[in-house]
Amino acid sequence: RPFGLTIHPHSYLGDHAEWVILALAPIYAILPRPETLIFLQALVLGLTAWTVWRLTHAVVGATLQVAQPPRLRGLKTRDYPPQLLPLGLALAWLANPFVHNITLNEWHGLPFALPLLFLALEAHFRGRTRAFWIFAILAMLVREDVAIWFVGFSLFALVGRGPVPRRVHGQGLALTLLAIGIFLINNKIISHFAVGGAYKFSRFYGWIFEISSPMDVIRHLATIPNLEMIIGFLLPFAFLPIFGPSALILTLPALAQIMLGTGGGALVFQFHYATLFLPGLVLGTMFGYQRLRAWPGLRGLFRDGLGGRFWLWSRRGGFR
């Protein structure tokens, strides 16, 4: 039975519109074992490090003007060893505890959107409109909630600082409408196959229709678990995204999905729920790094500190 489940009587389409399953079905048919799916998930998450490396090169190649104060717009790529940042972030991706948790927490289709999201961001910064739309549409077809990520991207392209290609910038409204349309169509499909005849996760947001005062919203959002979640997301990135806040706009749809629903807490990054936060956090790390190293008091630290000394040491032969 297509999209049949072994743990629930209804179709899996009653839970998620996870169309990536269709792309994986031929591979799974060759070796129909749970380990096959886990291996593919680990493989995709590992290969995402390559897309992080590519995105970092695209951002570095965009004149290093991202999120810098206007008085420091003269910073050039020659002011630091550009090879270190892409390699460092790619290795940091492989060591990231969120990536490990996503890899080992069962199997989900959502992580298969990550390389597509990073490739879409790279195409955005390089001004490759056609490639951007291809990767964006493919990513939206992975699972229904990926489409909402692109609503955050449209907002980022509208108000975010840095080298925003005008061709993508001007099509933000079209992208938003497409994303919302794909989400609503998938929602209809899910509701059709769901046991209750409705999107099963909508019950987590029922409290919104019972709001009687602004304090109800504050009490729901201003909680210790939500604060724990936010700090927990920033910790593996050394809090660098705080200094590149425009990139954090990309995390707003996922943040709203969690905070307006059941709320945050450690469980969010122990499972696969951290997936759609990662592109914004990685990009925010790039922006934050570049902004910090542009500050007059820190430029010498980045140029002559541990990173610069390691670069010089490696150029002189390293361990040889």
VEXTI-994418 format. One record per residue (C-alpha): residue in three letters; z, x, y. Coordinates in pm, whole numbers, plus 50000, padded with zeros to 5 digits. Each point is the difference from the previous one (the first is absolute). Layout:
<rs>
ALAZXY/...
</rs>
This chain:
<rs>
ARG500005000050000/PRO498965015650334/PHE503005010750209/GLY502284987849722/LEU503645011049989/THR502195009249704/ILE503264993350187/HIS499084967650180/PRO498014970049879/HIS497894997450314/SER497135021850117/TYR500825031750188/LEU497934985650284/GLY502944976850053/ASP502015030650114/HIS497495022550175/ALA496285000950070/GLU499765035449864/TRP496255004749966/VAL500355037149925/ILE500764989049643/LEU496304992049957/ALA499085036050085/LEU502585013949758/ALA499204976349712/PRO497135021249852/ILE502245030949987/TYR502874980249849/ALA497634985249741/ILE499315035149867/LEU503705007849959/PRO501994967350020/ARG503495014450034/PRO502664997550275/GLU499845037850033/THR496384996950111/LEU500994979850305/ILE502915022950086/PHE497735030449969/LEU497404984450230/GLN502694991050251/ALA501405035549998/LEU496495014550024/VAL499104979050306/LEU503285007850175/GLY499525037049930/LEU496424999550130/THR501234982750315/ALA501355034250106/TRP496375010350045/THR499394970450234/VAL503155009650195/TRP498575035250033/ARG496684985750125/LEU501704976850248/THR502105028550140/HIS496885020850054/ALA498384970550180/VAL503004996050229/VAL500265037550067/GLY496295001150071/ALA500364972750262/THR501005026050263/LEU503764997549926/GLN500394974550279/VAL501844974749784/ALA503154986150156/GLN500435028950245/PRO501354995650353/PRO497195000750259/ARG501245032950148/LEU499405017549666/ARG496484988149926/GLY498665035850013/LEU501375010349661/LYS497275014749778/THR499695003749623/ARG500135037850034/ASP503634997650113/TYR501244997349643/PRO498775006149642/PRO498304966349923/GLN499815007049627/LEU503744995149952/LEU500404964050113/PRO497414983849765/LEU501195020549704/GLY503654994250084/LEU499604962350027/ALA497984998449679/LEU502745018949814/ALA502664978650170/TRP498194969249870/LEU500245012749644/ALA503725007050049/ASN500774967250178/PRO502654979749813/PHE498314967350096/VAL496815011349828/HIS502005009149689/ASN501744966249997/ILE496704981350038/THR498525020649717/LEU502794993649752/ASN500994964450090/GLU497924980349750/TRP496344994550087/HIS498664983050312/GLY496564997150150/LEU501225005250357/PRO500205038449984/PHE496255001049928/ALA499474989850363/LEU501625031750136/PRO497065024249972/LEU497724973550150/LEU502374995050294/PHE500185037350069/LEU496215003149974/ALA499634970750242/LEU502325017650245/GLU498015032149965/ALA496754981550068/HIS501664984050303/PHE500975033450153/ARG496615015349925/GLY498224970250156/ARG498184990749678/THR499834962450043/ARG498004991749689/ALA502275020449772/PHE503034984150163/TRP498814964749924/ILE499115009049640/PHE503435014549930/ALA501734971950189/ILE498294972449802/LEU500585017849668/ALA503685004150087/MET500354963150090/LEU498664990849658/VAL502705019849818/ARG502724973850064/GLU500544971450241/ASP502675016450219/VAL497895030950072/ALA497924978750238/ILE503034994650225/TRP500335038050036/PHE496734999650192/VAL501454975850254/GLY502445028050082/PHE497105024650008/SER498144978550253/LEU503085000350223/PHE500285037849955/ALA496355004550100/LEU500574978150304/VAL503165015750143/GLY500455032549807/ARG499485032850176/GLY497715027249883/PRO496325002949913/VAL499134963749928/PRO496274995949927/ARG498704972650227/ARG497724985449737/VAL502994991849777/HIS502174991750301/GLY497544973650122/GLN499874983649659/GLY503754995349969/LEU499754962350042/ALA497364997549727/LEU502165021249771/THR503054978250067/LEU498104967849933/LEU498535014449680/ALA503415011749881/ILE501664966550069/GLY497094981849837/ILE500195021049682/PHE503774995249986/LEU499714962050036/ILE497274997749735/ASN502085020649759/ASN503014978550084/LYS498044968949904/ILE498985015749669/ILE503605009949926/SER501254965150086/HIS497414984749767/PHE501195020549702/ALA503715000150085/VAL502334978249794/GLY501434983150310/GLY496624995750164/ALA500975022350295/TYR500255036950089/LYS503155009049808/PHE501285025450253/SER499944975250290/ARG503464988249899/PHE501455032550133/TYR498974989450350/GLY501314964449991/TRP502875009050234/ILE497495003850285/PHE499484962450009/GLU503754994550030/ILE500545022150309/SER502124982050256/SER500775028750241/PRO498985036250070/MET503245011249838/ASP498684987949665/VAL497165025350026/ILE502315027950116/ARG502424993549712/HIS497145001149750/LEU498445032050135/ALA502985020350124/THR501545007849663/ILE501335031349834/PRO497364998549720/ASN497214998850259/LEU501475029750187/GLU500425018249669/MET496354993449921/ILE498735013150335/ILE502095031849985/GLY499035004849635/PHE496304998150084/LEU500285025950277/LEU502235024749813/PRO497365015549764/PHE497745004850303/ALA502735018750194/PHE499974971850257/LEU496765013950146/PRO498334965450019/ILE502514990950274/PHE498155024650225/GLY496614984649912/PRO500934963350047/SER496474986650047/ALA499275007049632/LEU503004979249899/ILE498074969350117/LEU498245003049663/THR503324992849826/LEU500754967950194/PRO498334975249757/ALA501845014849700/LEU503235001850201/ALA499684963550099/GLN499224990749640/ILE503265015649884/MET502354992650291/LEU498894964050046/GLY500274994449627/THR502805011049773/GLY500985029050227/GLY500045037549953/GLY502245023949816/ALA499645028449753/LEU498094977949754/VAL497005000050235/PHE499285036849945/GLN501215000849642/PHE497114977449903/HIS496374997250110/TYR500814981650323/ALA499765032550197/THR496255002349935/LEU498684984650321/PHE502515019150213/LEU498725034149894/PRO496735002850200/GLY501804992850327/LEU502855023749917/VAL497635028249904/LEU497894995250312/GLY503184997550208/THR501105033449854/MET496735015850118/PHE500364984850346/GLY503685009350024/TYR499375035849891/GLN497275004550258/ARG502074984450275/LEU503055021549926/ARG498045032149988/ALA498464991250337/TRP503394998550173/PRO500525031850206/GLY503365007949845/LEU498684996849645/ARG496545015550020/GLY501395034949935/LEU501984987349702/PHE496914985249837/ARG497865030250086/ASP502495027749919/GLY502474982149771/LEU500014996949622/GLY496584983449982/GLY498325026550212/ARG501775028549821/PHE498994985949660/TRP496404997950121/LEU500025036250118/TRP501705010949677/SER497364982149791/ARG497185015450206/ARG501465034649933/GLY499914995549626/GLY503034979249910/PHE501485010449665/ARG497255025149930/
</rs>
